[in-house]
Amino acid sequence: MAKSYQLKMKQFKEFVRKEFYHILRDRRSLLLLLAMPIVLMIIFGFAISNEIKNNSLAVYDMAKDQASQKIIEAFKASKYFNISYNIYSEDEIEKMFRQNKAALVIVIPSQFNSNLIATNKAAIQIIADASDPNTATSLINYATSIITEYQSSLNQQANIPYQIQTETRMLYNPELKSAYTFVPGVMGLILMLISAMMTSVAIVREKELGTMEVLLVSPLNPVLIVIAKAIPYFLIGVINVLTIIALSVFAMGLPVEGNFFLLLAESMLFIISCLSLGLLISTMAQSQQVALLISLLVLMLPTMLLSGFIFPVENMPKVLQWISNIVPATWYILMIKAIMLKGLGFASVWKENLVLIGMTIFFLAVSIKRFNIRLD
């Protein structure tokens, strides 16, 4: 009985040892499994926050009197805003939003202090970029709260209470539809998953099954073989773009303010960038499991959490803002919002184009260098 028990325990230990051996042998999988909790804790601990801080604020002060200066000082003292620009004409207001230089614009009318003293009433206009309605609503609430606090401080020394009215204006999304926020992000996420993850898994599956070696001995160039495997996912990505745009326009009432063909061309560029990233992952992974883990950790989570899809990049710590710059979806979402929601042309998104083209060339160059024809 004792010998039987010892034999079973010995077999059990051998099985445990074998499983540890398999885990330790695949260093990349082990690294991903150990790194994932650390990455998730950092992202969820620092990147995800409902509080919006240090937003760029532009001020159009037509009054330039004592009261307007005190209000501007109140905004400067707030942790929610940084006064980045002073505007000197009404034409500059929309320019601030088109160039992403300001998240909010405060307009103080002329004779603000005179009206406040003479009638105990005055008005301030608050203009927000509502292409992200959640952020716009929060910023307007913060700004209104700052103005209300200034009004309260005036009323402490006044016999007749002062009343400062705030007039809000929402650009690009006056109805505050949530679709304006999630449609660009969903497009980036879907294209990233289909183009990059599925391409990497498809190529790694050929390597696992041994059929890649059979393909590589054919007369066709190995690079053309990989391109041939990527073309179906490119076409599926284009179909998904057209489907999402059609649903957005006809089912959700989301407009396409800019050029449709420019929007489609930018989406194709992003698909090609994702395909090249999937090719790079396939050269790093030796199994479908590793390819999926890399895709989950390197593609899906950053696209959802660090690209501006759900949480504004400006509110993240500087380190995570730098990391977000190497996430392709960050640049794609910026382009989609600029073209689809703001009606901007290529002149406003050429920088984002250069970044995506540069990323694509880098991914392809590294992939070609790592690609081993003999699959050793």
C-alpha positions as CSV (number, residue, x, y, z in Angstrom):
1,M,0.0,0.0,0.0
2,A,2.8,2.4,1.0
3,K,4.8,1.5,-2.1
4,S,1.7,2.1,-4.3
5,Y,1.2,5.5,-2.7
6,Q,4.9,6.4,-3.2
7,L,4.7,5.3,-6.8
8,K,1.7,7.5,-7.5
9,M,3.3,10.5,-5.7
10,K,6.4,10.0,-7.8
11,Q,4.3,9.9,-11.0
12,F,2.5,13.0,-9.8
13,K,5.7,14.9,-9.2
14,E,7.0,13.9,-12.7
15,F,3.8,15.3,-14.2
16,V,4.2,18.5,-12.3
17,R,7.9,18.7,-13.3
18,K,7.0,18.1,-16.9
19,E,4.5,20.9,-16.9
20,F,7.0,23.3,-15.3
21,Y,9.4,22.3,-18.0
22,H,7.0,23.1,-20.8
23,I,6.2,26.5,-19.2
24,L,9.9,27.4,-18.6
25,R,10.9,26.2,-22.1
26,D,8.6,28.7,-23.7
27,R,10.3,31.9,-22.3
28,R,8.1,34.3,-24.3
29,S,4.8,32.8,-23.0
30,L,6.3,32.9,-19.5
31,L,7.3,36.5,-19.9
32,L,3.9,37.5,-21.1
33,L,2.1,35.7,-18.3
34,L,4.3,37.4,-15.7
35,A,4.3,40.8,-17.3
36,M,0.5,41.0,-18.0
37,P,-0.5,41.6,-14.3
38,I,2.1,44.3,-14.0
39,V,1.0,46.0,-17.2
40,L,-2.7,45.8,-16.3
41,M,-2.1,47.2,-12.8
42,I,-0.1,50.1,-14.2
43,I,-2.7,50.9,-16.9
44,F,-5.7,50.5,-14.6
45,G,-4.0,52.3,-11.8
46,F,-2.7,55.3,-13.6
47,A,-4.3,55.6,-17.1
48,I,-8.0,55.0,-16.1
49,S,-9.4,58.0,-14.3
50,N,-12.8,59.7,-14.5
51,E,-11.2,62.9,-13.3
52,I,-10.0,65.2,-16.2
53,K,-7.0,67.4,-15.3
54,N,-4.7,69.8,-17.1
55,N,-6.8,70.4,-20.1
56,S,-5.8,73.0,-22.7
57,L,-8.0,76.1,-22.3
58,A,-8.1,79.1,-24.8
59,V,-9.5,82.4,-23.6
60,Y,-11.1,85.1,-25.8
61,D,-11.2,88.1,-23.4
62,M,-12.9,91.0,-25.1
63,A,-13.4,92.9,-21.9
64,K,-9.9,93.0,-20.5
65,D,-11.2,94.5,-17.3
66,Q,-10.7,93.8,-13.6
67,A,-13.5,91.2,-13.4
68,S,-12.4,89.3,-16.5
69,Q,-8.8,89.1,-15.2
70,K,-10.0,87.7,-11.9
71,I,-12.0,85.0,-13.7
72,I,-8.9,84.1,-15.8
73,E,-6.8,83.9,-12.6
74,A,-9.4,81.5,-11.2
75,F,-9.1,79.3,-14.2
76,K,-5.3,79.4,-13.9
77,A,-5.4,78.3,-10.3
78,S,-7.6,75.3,-11.1
79,K,-6.0,71.9,-11.5
80,Y,-8.5,71.1,-14.3
81,F,-7.2,73.7,-16.9
82,N,-4.0,75.1,-18.3
83,I,-4.5,78.4,-20.2
84,S,-2.6,77.6,-23.4
85,Y,-3.7,80.3,-25.8
86,N,-5.2,83.8,-25.8
87,I,-7.6,84.3,-28.7
88,Y,-8.0,87.8,-30.3
89,S,-10.7,87.2,-32.9
90,E,-13.8,85.0,-33.2
91,D,-12.4,83.3,-36.3
92,E,-9.7,81.7,-34.1
93,I,-12.2,79.8,-31.9
94,E,-12.9,76.9,-34.3
95,K,-9.3,76.9,-35.4
96,M,-8.3,76.0,-31.9
97,F,-10.5,72.9,-32.0
98,R,-9.6,71.9,-35.6
99,Q,-5.9,71.9,-34.7
100,N,-6.6,70.2,-31.3
101,K,-4.9,73.1,-29.5
102,A,-7.7,73.5,-26.9
103,A,-10.3,71.4,-25.3
104,L,-12.4,74.3,-24.2
105,V,-12.7,78.0,-25.1
106,I,-14.0,80.7,-22.7
107,V,-15.4,83.9,-24.3
108,I,-15.8,86.9,-22.0
109,P,-17.8,89.7,-23.8
110,S,-16.8,93.3,-23.9
111,Q,-17.9,95.5,-21.0
112,F,-18.2,92.5,-18.8
113,N,-17.4,94.3,-15.5
114,S,-19.5,97.4,-16.5
115,N,-22.5,95.2,-17.1
116,L,-21.9,93.3,-13.8
117,I,-21.8,96.6,-11.8
118,A,-24.7,98.3,-13.6
119,T,-27.2,95.5,-13.8
120,N,-25.7,92.9,-11.4
121,K,-25.8,90.5,-14.4
122,A,-23.3,89.4,-17.0
123,A,-22.8,86.4,-19.3
124,I,-19.8,84.2,-20.2
125,Q,-19.8,81.8,-23.1
126,I,-18.3,78.3,-22.8
127,I,-17.5,76.5,-26.0
128,A,-16.4,72.8,-26.0
129,D,-15.4,70.2,-28.6
130,A,-18.2,67.7,-28.3
131,S,-16.8,65.1,-30.6
132,D,-16.0,63.4,-27.2
133,P,-19.3,64.3,-25.4
134,N,-18.3,62.8,-22.0
135,T,-15.1,64.9,-21.8
136,A,-16.9,68.0,-23.1
137,T,-19.7,67.6,-20.5
138,S,-17.1,67.2,-17.7
139,L,-15.1,70.2,-18.8
140,I,-18.2,72.4,-19.0
141,N,-19.2,71.3,-15.5
142,Y,-15.7,72.2,-14.2
143,A,-15.7,75.6,-15.9
144,T,-19.2,76.4,-14.6
145,S,-18.1,75.4,-11.1
146,I,-15.2,77.8,-11.3
147,I,-17.4,80.7,-12.5
148,T,-20.0,79.9,-9.8
149,E,-17.3,80.0,-7.1
150,Y,-16.1,83.4,-8.4
151,Q,-19.7,84.6,-8.3
152,S,-20.1,83.4,-4.7
153,S,-17.0,85.3,-3.7
154,L,-18.5,88.5,-5.2
155,N,-21.8,88.0,-3.5
156,Q,-20.1,87.9,0.0
157,Q,-19.4,91.6,-0.3
158,A,-22.4,92.7,-2.3
159,N,-25.8,94.0,-1.1
160,I,-27.5,92.8,-4.2
161,P,-26.4,89.4,-5.5
162,Y,-24.5,89.2,-8.7
163,Q,-25.5,86.7,-11.3
164,I,-23.0,85.4,-14.0
165,Q,-24.8,83.4,-16.6
166,T,-23.0,80.7,-18.5
167,E,-24.0,80.0,-22.1
168,T,-22.7,76.7,-23.4
169,R,-22.0,75.8,-27.0
170,M,-21.1,72.3,-28.2
171,L,-19.2,72.1,-31.5
172,Y,-19.4,69.0,-33.9
173,N,-21.9,67.2,-31.7
174,P,-24.6,69.5,-30.3
175,E,-26.8,66.6,-29.4
176,L,-24.1,64.9,-27.4
177,K,-24.5,61.5,-29.1
178,S,-22.3,58.8,-27.6
179,A,-21.8,57.3,-31.0
180,Y,-19.4,60.2,-31.8
181,T,-17.1,58.8,-29.1
182,F,-17.2,55.0,-29.7
183,V,-17.5,54.7,-33.5
184,P,-13.9,55.9,-34.3
185,G,-12.5,53.8,-31.4
186,V,-14.5,50.7,-32.5
187,M,-13.2,51.1,-36.0
188,G,-9.7,51.1,-34.7
189,L,-10.2,48.2,-32.4
190,I,-11.9,46.0,-35.0
191,L,-9.4,46.7,-37.7
192,M,-6.5,46.1,-35.3
193,L,-7.9,42.7,-34.1
194,I,-8.9,41.4,-37.6
195,S,-5.8,42.7,-39.5
196,A,-3.1,42.2,-36.9
197,M,-4.2,39.4,-34.6
198,M,-5.8,37.2,-37.3
199,T,-2.9,37.6,-39.7
200,S,-0.3,36.6,-37.0
201,V,-2.4,33.6,-35.9
202,A,-2.9,32.5,-39.5
203,I,0.8,32.5,-40.4
204,V,1.8,30.9,-37.1
205,R,-0.8,28.2,-37.6
206,E,0.9,27.3,-41.0
207,K,4.2,27.1,-39.1
208,E,2.8,24.8,-36.5
209,L,1.2,22.5,-39.0
210,G,4.3,22.4,-41.1
211,T,2.5,23.5,-44.2
212,M,4.5,26.8,-44.4
213,E,7.6,24.7,-45.3
214,V,5.6,23.2,-48.2
215,L,4.5,26.6,-49.4
216,L,8.0,28.0,-49.2
217,V,9.5,25.3,-51.5
218,S,7.0,26.4,-54.2
219,P,8.3,28.6,-57.1
220,L,6.5,31.7,-55.6
221,N,8.7,34.1,-53.6
222,P,8.2,33.7,-49.8
223,V,7.4,37.4,-49.4
224,L,4.6,37.0,-52.0
225,I,3.3,34.0,-50.1
226,V,3.0,36.1,-46.9
227,I,1.3,38.9,-48.9
228,A,-1.1,36.5,-50.4
229,K,-2.1,35.3,-46.9
230,A,-2.6,39.0,-45.8
231,I,-4.7,40.1,-48.8
232,P,-8.0,38.3,-47.6
233,Y,-7.7,40.1,-44.2
234,F,-7.1,43.4,-46.0
235,L,-10.3,42.9,-48.0
236,I,-12.2,41.8,-44.8
237,G,-10.9,45.0,-43.1
238,V,-12.2,47.2,-45.9
239,I,-15.6,45.5,-45.8
240,N,-15.7,46.1,-42.1
241,V,-14.9,49.8,-42.6
242,L,-17.7,50.2,-45.1
243,T,-20.1,48.3,-42.8
244,I,-19.3,50.4,-39.8
245,I,-19.6,53.7,-41.7
246,A,-22.9,52.6,-43.2
247,L,-24.3,51.6,-39.8
248,S,-23.0,54.8,-38.3
249,V,-24.6,57.0,-40.9
250,F,-27.9,55.2,-41.5
251,A,-28.6,53.6,-38.1
252,M,-27.0,56.0,-35.7
253,G,-27.3,59.3,-37.5
254,L,-23.5,59.9,-37.4
255,P,-22.4,62.3,-40.2
256,V,-19.4,62.0,-42.5
257,E,-18.5,65.7,-42.6
258,G,-15.3,65.2,-44.5
259,N,-14.3,63.5,-47.8
260,F,-15.5,59.9,-47.8
261,F,-12.7,58.7,-50.1
262,L,-10.1,60.3,-47.8
263,L,-11.7,58.5,-44.9
264,L,-11.6,55.2,-46.7
265,A,-7.9,55.8,-47.8
266,E,-6.9,56.5,-44.3
267,S,-8.6,53.3,-43.1
268,M,-6.8,51.3,-45.8
269,L,-3.5,52.8,-44.6
270,F,-4.3,51.7,-41.0
271,I,-5.2,48.2,-42.2
272,I,-1.9,47.9,-44.0
273,S,-0.1,49.1,-40.8
274,C,-2.0,46.5,-38.8
275,L,-1.2,43.7,-41.3
276,S,2.5,44.6,-41.1
277,L,2.3,44.5,-37.3
278,G,0.6,41.1,-37.5
279,L,3.4,39.9,-39.7
280,L,6.0,41.1,-37.1
281,I,4.2,39.2,-34.4
282,S,4.2,36.0,-36.5
283,T,8.0,36.2,-36.7
284,M,8.2,36.4,-32.9
285,A,5.7,33.7,-32.0
286,Q,6.3,30.0,-32.4
287,S,2.7,29.0,-31.4
288,Q,-0.8,30.3,-31.9
289,Q,-1.1,30.6,-28.1
290,V,1.9,33.0,-28.0
291,A,0.5,34.9,-30.9
292,L,-2.8,35.4,-29.2
293,L,-1.1,36.4,-25.9
294,I,1.1,39.0,-27.7
295,S,-1.9,40.3,-29.6
296,L,-3.9,40.6,-26.4
297,L,-1.2,42.3,-24.4
298,V,0.4,44.4,-27.2
299,L,-2.6,45.2,-29.4
300,M,-6.0,44.9,-27.8
301,L,-5.4,46.4,-24.3
302,P,-3.4,49.4,-25.5
303,T,-5.9,50.0,-28.3
304,M,-8.8,50.1,-25.8
305,L,-7.1,51.9,-22.9
306,L,-4.2,54.0,-24.3
307,S,-5.4,55.2,-27.7
308,G,-7.9,57.7,-26.5
309,F,-10.8,55.3,-27.4
310,I,-12.2,55.3,-23.9
311,F,-10.0,57.6,-21.8
312,P,-8.4,60.9,-22.9
313,V,-4.7,60.5,-23.5
314,E,-4.1,64.0,-22.0
315,N,-5.2,62.8,-18.6
316,M,-2.6,60.0,-18.4
317,P,0.8,60.3,-16.8
318,K,3.5,61.4,-19.2
319,V,5.1,57.9,-19.5
320,L,1.8,56.4,-20.6
321,Q,1.2,59.4,-23.0
322,W,4.6,58.5,-24.6
323,I,3.6,54.8,-24.8
324,S,0.3,55.8,-26.5
325,N,2.3,57.5,-29.3
326,I,3.5,54.1,-30.4
327,V,0.0,52.6,-30.5
328,P,-1.1,52.8,-34.2
329,A,-4.7,53.2,-33.2
330,T,-4.0,56.5,-31.4
331,W,-3.1,58.1,-34.7
332,Y,-5.9,56.5,-36.6
333,I,-8.6,57.6,-34.2
334,L,-7.3,61.2,-34.4
335,M,-7.6,61.0,-38.2
336,I,-11.1,59.5,-38.1
337,K,-12.4,62.2,-35.7
338,A,-10.8,65.0,-37.8
339,I,-12.2,63.7,-41.1
340,M,-15.5,62.1,-40.1
341,L,-16.7,64.5,-37.4
342,K,-14.9,67.8,-38.0
343,G,-14.8,67.7,-41.8
344,L,-11.1,68.4,-42.1
345,G,-9.0,67.5,-45.1
346,F,-5.6,65.9,-45.7
347,A,-3.8,69.1,-44.8
348,S,-4.9,68.6,-41.2
349,V,-3.9,64.9,-40.8
350,W,-0.7,64.7,-42.8
351,K,1.4,64.3,-39.6
352,E,-0.7,61.3,-38.5
353,N,-0.2,59.8,-42.0
354,L,3.5,60.2,-41.8
355,V,3.5,58.4,-38.4
356,L,1.5,55.5,-39.6
357,I,3.6,55.2,-42.8
358,G,6.7,55.2,-40.7
359,M,5.4,52.6,-38.4
360,T,4.4,50.4,-41.3
361,I,7.8,50.6,-42.9
362,F,9.5,49.8,-39.6
363,F,7.2,46.8,-38.9
364,L,7.9,45.5,-42.4
365,A,11.6,46.0,-42.2
366,V,11.9,44.2,-38.9
367,S,9.6,41.4,-40.1
368,I,11.6,40.8,-43.3
369,K,14.8,40.8,-41.3
370,R,13.5,38.3,-38.8
371,F,11.7,36.1,-41.4
372,N,13.5,32.8,-41.6
373,I,12.8,31.0,-44.8
374,R,13.8,27.7,-43.4
375,L,11.7,28.2,-40.3
376,D,14.5,27.0,-38.0
